[in-house]
C-alpha cells in the first residue's frame, strides 16, 4: 500500500492521488484512433517503414514527465503503474 502520492507527496492509498491524476492529460484514442500512424499530422513525420503502430498515453508535460523521469532514472516500478 502506497502512503503518499508520487507527485505531490500528500497522503494517498494509490501511487498517484486523484487530484494529480485529474491534472494528467490522457490522449483520447476514440478521437483520432489508437494508432497515431493513421493520424495525418503524425503519420507525415514518421518515415520509417519498420513501424506499423505508434501509440501514446499522454503529453510529456508535468505530471506525466515526472512519472516518466522516476521510472527511467530511479527505476521506480510504482511510477510505471
GROMACS elastic network, one bead per residue, 0.5 to 0.9 nm:
[ bonds ]
;  ai    aj funct       b0    kb
    1    13     6  0.63225   500
    1    14     6  0.72992   500
    1    15     6  0.85819   500
    2     5     6  0.75846   500
    2     6     6  0.89880   500
    2    11     6  0.85878   500
    2    12     6  0.67437   500
    2    13     6  0.53412   500
    2    14     6  0.56706   500
    2    15     6  0.58580   500
    2    78     6  0.89642   500
    3     9     6  0.86693   500
    3    10     6  0.83070   500
    3    11     6  0.56702   500
    3    12     6  0.54891   500
    3    13     6  0.57335   500
    3    14     6  0.75796   500
    3    15     6  0.80521   500
    4     7     6  0.86072   500
    4     8     6  0.79993   500
    4     9     6  0.50105   500
    4    10     6  0.52336   500
    4    13     6  0.69793   500
    4    14     6  0.75544   500
    4    15     6  0.69204   500
    4    16     6  0.79339   500
    4    17     6  0.79383   500
    5     8     6  0.56522   500
    5    10     6  0.54770   500
    5    11     6  0.62959   500
    5    12     6  0.54473   500
    5    13     6  0.80067   500
    5    14     6  0.68905   500
    5    15     6  0.52502   500
    5    17     6  0.53891   500
    5    20     6  0.82675   500
    6     9     6  0.57675   500
    6    10     6  0.84453   500
    6    15     6  0.58049   500
    6    16     6  0.57915   500
    6    17     6  0.81592   500
    6    66     6  0.88352   500
    6    67     6  0.77509   500
    6    70     6  0.89656   500
    6    78     6  0.85407   500
    6    79     6  0.72293   500
    7    10     6  0.82999   500
    7    15     6  0.85741   500
    7    16     6  0.67310   500
    7    17     6  0.82158   500
    7    20     6  0.71117   500
    7    63     6  0.70210   500
    7    66     6  0.72777   500
    7    67     6  0.76664   500
    8    11     6  0.89044   500
    8    16     6  0.83884   500
    8    17     6  0.81588   500
    8    20     6  0.74400   500
    9    12     6  0.81339   500
    9    16     6  0.89592   500
    9    17     6  0.88412   500
   10    17     6  0.76997   500
   11    14     6  0.89591   500
   11    17     6  0.79217   500
   12    15     6  0.70531   500
   12    16     6  0.71966   500
   12    17     6  0.54846   500
   12    18     6  0.84164   500
   13    16     6  0.84076   500
   13    17     6  0.75984   500
   14    17     6  0.60704   500
   14    18     6  0.84502   500
   15    78     6  0.66306   500
   15    79     6  0.71446   500
   15    81     6  0.79936   500
   16    19     6  0.81603   500
   16    20     6  0.63059   500
   16    21     6  0.62042   500
   16    79     6  0.84519   500
   17    20     6  0.55109   500
   17    21     6  0.61511   500
   17    22     6  0.86722   500
   18    22     6  0.60552   500
   18    23     6  0.87427   500
   19    22     6  0.51963   500
   19    23     6  0.66773   500
   20    23     6  0.50500   500
   20    24     6  0.67013   500
   20    63     6  0.72071   500
   21    24     6  0.53137   500
   21    25     6  0.85847   500
   21    63     6  0.83281   500
   22    25     6  0.78751   500
   23    62     6  0.83638   500
   23    63     6  0.71243   500
   24    58     6  0.75872   500
   24    59     6  0.82087   500
   24    61     6  0.83889   500
   24    62     6  0.75083   500
   24    63     6  0.60795   500
   24    64     6  0.63780   500
   25    57     6  0.85990   500
   25    58     6  0.56053   500
   25    59     6  0.62789   500
   25    61     6  0.85474   500
   25    63     6  0.88303   500
   25    64     6  0.81126   500
   26    56     6  0.86083   500
   26    57     6  0.58204   500
   26    59     6  0.70921   500
   27    30     6  0.89561   500
   27    31     6  0.86800   500
   27    56     6  0.67993   500
   27    57     6  0.56876   500
   27    59     6  0.73759   500
   28    31     6  0.56480   500
   28    32     6  0.73039   500
   28    33     6  0.80536   500
   28    34     6  0.82814   500
   28    57     6  0.86214   500
   28    58     6  0.85983   500
   29    32     6  0.56233   500
   29    35     6  0.80853   500
   29    36     6  0.88986   500
   29    55     6  0.89982   500
   29    56     6  0.89036   500
   30    33     6  0.53841   500
   30    34     6  0.72101   500
   31    34     6  0.86885   500
   32    35     6  0.80363   500
   32    36     6  0.74187   500
   32    38     6  0.83263   500
   32    39     6  0.63834   500
   33    36     6  0.69235   500
   33    38     6  0.76633   500
   33    39     6  0.75334   500
   34    37     6  0.89988   500
   34    38     6  0.86409   500
   34    53     6  0.87065   500
   34    54     6  0.80976   500
   34    55     6  0.63321   500
   34    56     6  0.82296   500
   35    38     6  0.58302   500
   35    39     6  0.73335   500
   35    52     6  0.86225   500
   35    53     6  0.54721   500
   35    54     6  0.54080   500
   35    55     6  0.56296   500
   35    56     6  0.85805   500
   36    40     6  0.81264   500
   36    41     6  0.88256   500
   36    42     6  0.62331   500
   36    43     6  0.67986   500
   36    53     6  0.69662   500
   36    54     6  0.52591   500
   36    55     6  0.59815   500
   36    56     6  0.78196   500
   37    40     6  0.73745   500
   37    41     6  0.88421   500
   37    42     6  0.61868   500
   37    44     6  0.82660   500
   37    46     6  0.76227   500
   37    51     6  0.85874   500
   37    52     6  0.74777   500
   37    53     6  0.59970   500
   37    54     6  0.58557   500
   37    55     6  0.84101   500
   38    42     6  0.78477   500
   38    43     6  0.61334   500
   38    53     6  0.83775   500
   38    54     6  0.88911   500
   39    42     6  0.57300   500
   39    43     6  0.58082   500
   39    44     6  0.85519   500
   40    43     6  0.50770   500
   40    44     6  0.60681   500
   40    45     6  0.89433   500
   41    44     6  0.56763   500
   41    45     6  0.72575   500
   42    45     6  0.55921   500
   42    46     6  0.68701   500
   43    46     6  0.54338   500
   43    47     6  0.79032   500
   44    47     6  0.73849   500
   46    49     6  0.84689   500
   46    51     6  0.86413   500
   47    50     6  0.89611   500
   47    51     6  0.88966   500
   48    51     6  0.61956   500
   49    52     6  0.72604   500
   51    54     6  0.73530   500
   56    59     6  0.79999   500
   58    61     6  0.84660   500
   58    64     6  0.73598   500
   59    62     6  0.85092   500
   59    64     6  0.70653   500
   59    65     6  0.81615   500
   60    63     6  0.81775   500
   60    64     6  0.57528   500
   60    65     6  0.50614   500
   60    66     6  0.88167   500
   60    68     6  0.83632   500
   61    64     6  0.56181   500
   61    65     6  0.50657   500
   61    66     6  0.79729   500
   62    65     6  0.50826   500
   62    66     6  0.60228   500
   62    67     6  0.84355   500
   63    66     6  0.53248   500
   63    67     6  0.66693   500
   63    68     6  0.89545   500
   64    67     6  0.52336   500
   64    68     6  0.62938   500
   64    69     6  0.86446   500
   65    68     6  0.50747   500
   65    69     6  0.60714   500
   65    70     6  0.86319   500
   66    69     6  0.50765   500
   66    70     6  0.62460   500
   66    71     6  0.86746   500
   66    79     6  0.88938   500
   67    70     6  0.51261   500
   67    71     6  0.61999   500
   67    72     6  0.85558   500
   67    76     6  0.88153   500
   67    79     6  0.53710   500
   67    80     6  0.71668   500
   68    71     6  0.51120   500
   68    72     6  0.59945   500
   68    73     6  0.84836   500
   68    79     6  0.72823   500
   68    80     6  0.73947   500
   69    72     6  0.51111   500
   69    73     6  0.58544   500
   69    74     6  0.76537   500
   69    75     6  0.89841   500
   69    79     6  0.88506   500
   70    73     6  0.55540   500
   70    74     6  0.51730   500
   70    75     6  0.65381   500
   70    76     6  0.58022   500
   70    77     6  0.86419   500
   70    79     6  0.63120   500
   70    80     6  0.83508   500
   71    74     6  0.58743   500
   71    77     6  0.62549   500
   71    78     6  0.78817   500
   71    79     6  0.55496   500
   71    80     6  0.57916   500
   72    75     6  0.56508   500
   72    76     6  0.76494   500
   73    76     6  0.79897   500
   74    77     6  0.88313   500
   75    78     6  0.87915   500
   75    79     6  0.84231   500
   75    80     6  0.87762   500
   76    79     6  0.54035   500
   76    80     6  0.68580   500
   77    81     6  0.67090   500
   78    81     6  0.54000   500
